[in-house]
Amino acid sequence: MPLNETHDPQLRSWLASANALDADFPVQNLPFGAFRRARSQQAFRIGVAIGDQILDLTAAHASGALSAGGDALSAVQACFVRPPSMPLDLGPTAWSALRLALSRALRAGSPLQALLAPCLLPQQEADYAVPARIGDYTDFYTSVHHATNIGKLLRPDNPLLPNYKWLPIGYHGRSSSIVISGQPVHRPVSQVLHPGASTPVLAASARLDYELEVGVYLGRGNALGEPIALDQAEQHVFGLCLFNDWSARDVQGWEYQPLGPFLSKNFASSVSPWVVTLEALAPYRQAWTRPGGDPQPLPYLDSAALRRQGAIGIECRSDDVEINQLLSALHDPVTSLCVSAERAMNARLNGGCQVPIAGFAELRGDHLFMRGLVGSPDGSVLYRAERSGSQDQAENTGRQIAEELLALGADKILQALFH
């Protein structure tokens, strides 16, 4: 994806908070989310984060600031549906046009400042909702380090199954329990087989955890039976978010064979409020490589464009100094992750599945899929786990670090930075 004027690092906004050196949402970012005034009964609507504020797209359109016409206007108007949704099904031409219009409107010196200033709401004064009606959801198992370490626990003699390095491994999940980050999660009740027991019991899970993953919102659809070529896959990717993948491990240990997890994984998944568009991530694209000793992808999962810039550099940081010190102590930092969304999507669609607009089984514009746990070779992961007797014993330095992260508190915020 080529760079354009919206990526200029010298751009500044007329909103001072967007120009701070540590700003999460400078004018080069402009992520989308669904919000309303906190503790109000207002309908949720789509907004764009800028500095410490939210630009209300409904109010901005009503002010006349975003009503010039063309693809940008179409993209704004597509956000006015109920429940509110990002303009996922319009495609990259409209997405790019709206981003450009917003960038120009929010830059320092914009003649639209007087119209848009009243359309801002402080982020601290907002409640958030999932910014799309997610019609489908697929979870991919993409960290080889995590797959190996979990495999050692479940299959010590054969931790990494032979298909793992040949194709993206995933399962078709459920979208009904995807919630916004911060929403309370109900503890699942199901059968559990306690250690040493021969008969399961019905009980509330005592071993909940969540793993930090990267979510990919898809837009635009395909017809049932029509695959999407790898080099065309990015035309269907709207943006990325952070994702907490919740699991009930004691339930999973009893139920997962032979068909995989069921009740242990379907009770909740949490998405971050803001979705960073793929276009905003263009400056952070990286070459994608496969280690020389590993099998190389089959042709349908490989391309020169993918090799050239099929990955995105992501770094995880926290608002807590102690957590950042622990993250920096990892042998091979868990803060390093490359995402190749098109490979996972192409593998899912090569059989002609449709995908909903933010979903998968049908390419509509509501499909969400996860790119797997953020992990590292020594077993370290970003997660929170409940203690459960001897199962809580540290297995290696990485697990010890994860336990220290947990000890610092579950209310700490982890950020994904791009580099």
Secondary structure, 3 states (H helix, E strand, C coil): CCCCHHHCCCCCECCHHHHCCCCCCCCCCCCEEEEEECCCCCCCEEEEEECCEEEEHHHHHHHCCCCCCHHHHHHHHHHHCCCCCCCHHHCHHHHHHHHHHHHHHHECCCCCHHHHHHHEEEHHHEEEECCCCCCEEEEECCCHHHHHHHHHHHCCCCCCCCCCCCCCCEEECCCCCEEECCCCCCCCEEEECCCCCCCCEEEECCCEEEEEEEEEEECCCCCCCCCCCHHHHHHHEEEEEEEEEEEEHHHHHHHCCCCCCCCCCCCCEEECCCEEECHHHHHHEECCCCCCCCCCCCHHHCCHHHHHHCEEEEEEEECCHHHHHHHHCCCCCCCCEECCHHHHHHHHHCCCCECCECCCECCCECEEEEEEECECCCCCECEEECCCHHHHCCCCHHHHHHHHHHHCCCCCCEEEEEC
